[in-house]
Amino acid sequence: MNDKKNRFQLVWGIMLAAAGLGVFYRIPQVMPKIEQIRQFSSGLFFIHLCLYLIGILLLAGGSKKIMAFFRKPGKND
């Protein structure tokens, strides 16, 4: 049971990291479309900041789960 849970956490971490990389890949393609919408023209810096923050958080969370899977169990685990 514990082995299945650990494998699930590894797969989940890989998916999180892939989603973070996907966000970084899509931002340059999506921002011109967002810039055309007049309602968002005043907050473009904030939108950029939020999108990149989402990508960073997804990538960091996924890499943390991946590293936790491969880390050797210590005394505190």
N, C-alpha and C positions, 0 to 999 in steps of 0.2 A: 504494500500500500504506500509506504513512504517513498519507494523508488518511483512509482507512478506519479506521485505528487511532485517529486524533484524534476522529473522529465517534463511534466506539464509547466513547471516554473521556467525551465530552460526554453521551451517552445514559446511561452508567453514573453520572455525576455527578448528572444529573437524577433518576435512580431512587433514588440514595442520599438526596438531599435530600427527595424525596417520602416515602421511608420514614421519615426523621426527623420530618417533619411529621405523618405518620400515627401515629407513636408518641406524640407530644404530644397528638394528638386522642383517642387511645384510652385514655390513662392514667386520666382521670376516669371513664370508663365501666367500666374493668376493676377499679379499686381496691376498690369496694364488694364485688365478688365475692371478691376476695382476702381482704378483712377478715373475711368470713364463715367462712373456713377457720381453725380453731383453731390449727393447727400454725404458721401464719405471724403470729399475733396479736402476738407479741413483737418481730418484726422489721419492722414496717410502715414505719418511717422508713427503714430500710436498703433495703427494696424500692422505696420512692418514689425514693430517691436513685439507685439503680441504673437504674431505668427512665428517669428524666430524663437521666441520664448517657449512656445508650444513644442517646436522642433527640438530645442535643447532639452526640455524636460522629458520628452519621450525617449530621446537617445540616451540620456543619463539614467533614466529608470530601467530601460532595457539592458544597458551595459552593467548596471548594478546587479540585476537578476542573473545575468550570464556569469559575471565574476563570482557571485555567491554560489552558483552551481559548481564551478570548478575549484573553488577554494577548499582546502583541506579542513576538515572539522578540527577545531581547536578545543581548548579546555573549557571555554565558556559556551560552546554550542551544545 
